[in-house]
């Protein structure tokens, strides 16, 4: 991955917080396999930077960074009290009509970092709404109330609506050939999925600043998510 220009990722900034649009494939924290990560880039921009939460490596979108310890504590308390409003967008398999559907299923995470529904696990709740349906897929708004590992991904898989490209939880990659009837691939060329990752984007986040005022930020879709939506629109 080429060197990331951190300043270009910034969606919002004040004296206490940064909200960035995290690119896919960039780890939130230190990753032995990668030369750069969000925390190091943030510290290069603001020396006392701390991540207030994490996004999976493949997930793009809103990520909040505190610029001082007081700001970090202030937001940590809001996360603990479930006062932070987070919305994700996901492209899932199948035509699904969800209207304020609450999935309330405990999750347990294995040592290998795989989560599953288990009544002995920790409480986990997510609310789902359908934003748009296509020929064989749906764009879903996901509002996690709790913040468990892979919560949205596992809850959607539980609903038999796995996220496209989420092979860990049963989602298949989405190929253009499956959408276009007259699709011709050049000879001796291997077709790649439209989106080569889990089709999940952290669309918005809302929380209270140190001054008591509400901070609300939306993150535009990255290029690969835009292309996926465009292709689904074209073939509907």
C-alpha positions in Angstrom: 0.0 0.0 0.0 1.3 3.4 -0.9 2.0 6.0 1.7 -1.2 7.5 3.0 -1.7 11.2 3.2 -3.4 11.4 6.7 -4.6 15.0 6.2 -6.7 13.9 3.2 -8.6 11.4 5.4 -9.8 14.1 7.8 -13.6 14.7 7.7 -13.9 16.8 10.9 -11.4 18.4 13.3 -11.6 20.6 16.4 -9.1 21.1 19.3 -10.2 17.7 20.9 -11.2 15.3 18.1 -10.4 14.2 14.6 -12.9 12.1 12.6 -11.4 10.4 9.6 -12.6 8.4 6.7 -10.5 5.3 7.1 -9.5 3.7 3.9 -10.1 -0.1 3.5 -7.1 -2.4 4.0 -5.4 -0.1 6.5 -5.2 -1.4 10.1 -6.4 0.8 13.0 -3.6 -0.3 15.3 -0.1 -1.8 14.8 0.0 -4.5 12.2 3.2 -6.6 11.8 2.4 -7.2 8.1 1.9 -3.5 7.2 4.4 -0.6 7.2 1.7 1.9 8.3 -1.5 2.0 10.5 -4.0 4.7 11.5 -2.6 5.2 15.0 1.0 5.9 13.8 -0.3 8.2 11.1 -2.5 10.0 13.6 0.4 10.4 16.1 2.5 11.9 13.2 -0.3 14.5 12.9 -1.1 15.1 16.5 1.4 13.8 19.1 -1.1 12.7 21.8 -3.5 11.0 19.4 -5.5 8.0 20.7 -8.0 5.9 18.8 -11.4 6.0 20.5 -12.6 2.8 18.8 -11.5 0.5 16.0 -12.7 -0.6 12.6 -11.8 -4.0 11.1 -8.9 -3.7 8.6 -11.2 -4.2 5.6 -13.9 -1.8 6.8 -13.9 1.8 5.6 -15.5 4.9 7.1 -15.8 7.0 10.2 -13.1 6.6 12.9 -12.8 9.0 15.8 -9.4 10.0 17.2 -8.9 11.9 20.5 -6.2 14.6 20.5 -5.8 14.7 24.3 -6.5 12.4 27.3 -9.5 14.4 28.5 -11.2 14.0 25.1 -10.4 10.3 25.0 -12.0 9.8 28.5 -15.0 11.8 27.6 -15.8 9.7 24.6 -14.9 6.4 26.3 -17.6 7.1 28.9 -20.1 7.7 26.0 -19.2 4.4 24.4 -19.6 2.7 27.8 -23.0 4.3 28.3 -24.0 3.5 24.7 -24.4 7.2 23.9 -22.5 7.1 20.7 -24.6 6.8 17.5 -23.0 4.7 14.8 -24.4 3.8 11.4 -22.9 1.3 9.0 -24.0 0.5 5.4 -23.7 -3.1 4.1 -24.5 -4.8 0.8 -26.0 -8.2 1.6 -27.1 -11.3 -0.3 -30.8 -11.5 -1.1 -33.8 -9.2 -1.2 -34.4 -8.2 2.4 -37.1 -5.9 3.8 -36.0 -4.9 7.3 -37.8 -2.1 9.2 -36.3 -1.3 12.6 -35.5 -5.0 13.0 -33.7 -5.6 16.3 -31.3 -8.6 16.5 -30.6 -9.3 20.2 -28.3 -12.3 20.2 -25.3 -12.8 22.5 -21.9 -13.3 20.8 -18.8 -15.2 21.8 -15.4 -14.6 20.2 -12.8 -17.4 19.7 -9.1 -17.1 20.4 -8.7 -16.9 16.6 -10.9 -13.8 16.3 -14.0 -15.4 15.0 -17.4 -14.6 16.6 -20.5 -16.6 16.7 -24.0 -16.4 18.2 -24.0 -18.2 21.6 -26.4 -17.6 24.5 -23.4 -17.9 26.9 -21.7 -15.0 25.1 -21.8 -11.3 25.8 -25.0 -9.3 25.0 -25.1 -7.9 21.5 -27.8 -5.8 19.8 -28.0 -4.4 16.3 -30.9 -2.6 14.5 -31.3 -3.1 10.8 -33.2 -1.1 8.2 -33.4 -1.8 4.4 -32.3 1.3 2.4 -32.6 -0.2 -1.1 -33.2 -3.5 -2.8 -31.7 -4.6 -6.1 -32.3 -7.7 -8.3 -30.7 -10.1 -5.8 -29.1 -7.9 -3.2 -30.0 -5.3 -0.6 -28.3 -2.2 0.9 -28.8 -2.3 4.6 -28.4 0.3 7.3 -26.9 -1.2 10.5 -27.1 0.5 13.9 -25.0 -1.4 16.5 -26.2 -0.7 20.0 -23.3 -2.7 21.5 -19.8 -3.0 20.1 -18.8 -6.7 20.0 -16.2 -8.2 17.6 -17.7 -8.6 14.1 -21.1 -7.9 15.5 -22.8 -6.6 12.4 -21.3 -9.3 10.2 -22.4 -12.1 12.5 -25.9 -10.7 13.1 -26.5 -10.4 9.4 -25.2 -13.9 8.8 -27.6 -15.0 11.6 -30.5 -13.4 9.6 -29.3 -15.4 6.5 -28.2 -12.1 4.9 -24.5 -12.5 4.8 -22.5 -9.4 3.6 -21.1 -9.7 0.1 -17.5 -10.7 0.2 -17.6 -11.8 3.9 -16.4 -15.3 3.3 -15.6 -15.8 7.0 -19.3 -15.6 7.8 -20.8 -17.2 4.6 -20.9 -14.2 2.3 -19.9 -14.9 -1.3 -17.8 -12.5 -3.5 -19.9 -10.6 -6.0 -18.8 -10.8 -9.6 -19.9 -8.6 -12.5 -20.7 -11.7 -14.5 -23.4 -12.6 -12.1 -25.1 -9.2 -12.6 -24.6 -8.7 -16.4 -26.2 -11.2 -18.8 -23.9 -10.3 -21.6 -20.6 -10.3 -19.8 -17.5 -11.2 -21.8 -14.2 -11.7 -20.0 -11.0 -11.5 -22.0 -9.5 -14.9 -22.8 -7.1 -16.2 -20.2 -8.2 -13.5 -17.7 -9.4 -14.4 -14.2 -12.5 -12.4 -13.1 -12.1 -10.5 -9.9 -15.0 -9.6 -7.6 -16.4 -6.1 -8.0 -15.3 -5.4 -4.4 -12.4 -7.5 -3.1 -13.3 -7.1 0.6 -16.3 -7.3 3.0 -18.9 -4.8 1.7 -19.2 -2.8 4.9 -18.7 0.9 5.4 -19.0 3.0 8.7 -21.2 5.6 7.2 -21.7 8.0 10.2 -21.0 8.7 13.8 -22.5 11.1 16.4 -21.2 11.9 19.9 -21.0 14.8 22.3 -17.9 17.0 22.3 -16.2 18.3 25.5 -18.2 21.5 25.2 -21.5 19.6 25.3 -22.3 20.2 21.6 -23.2 17.3 19.3 -20.7 16.2 16.7 -22.1 14.4 13.8 -20.0 13.2 10.8 -20.8 11.3 7.6 -18.1 9.5 5.5 -18.6 9.3 1.7 -18.3 5.8 0.2 -14.8 4.9 -1.0 -14.3 4.2 -4.7 -14.8 0.4 -4.5 -18.1 0.8 -2.6 -19.3 3.4 -5.0 -18.5 1.1 -7.9 -20.4 -1.8 -6.3 -23.6 0.4 -5.7 -23.3 1.7 -9.3 -23.2 -1.8 -10.8 -26.2 -2.9 -8.6 -28.2 0.2 -9.7 -27.4 -0.5 -13.4 -28.6 -4.1 -13.3 -31.7 -3.6 -11.3 
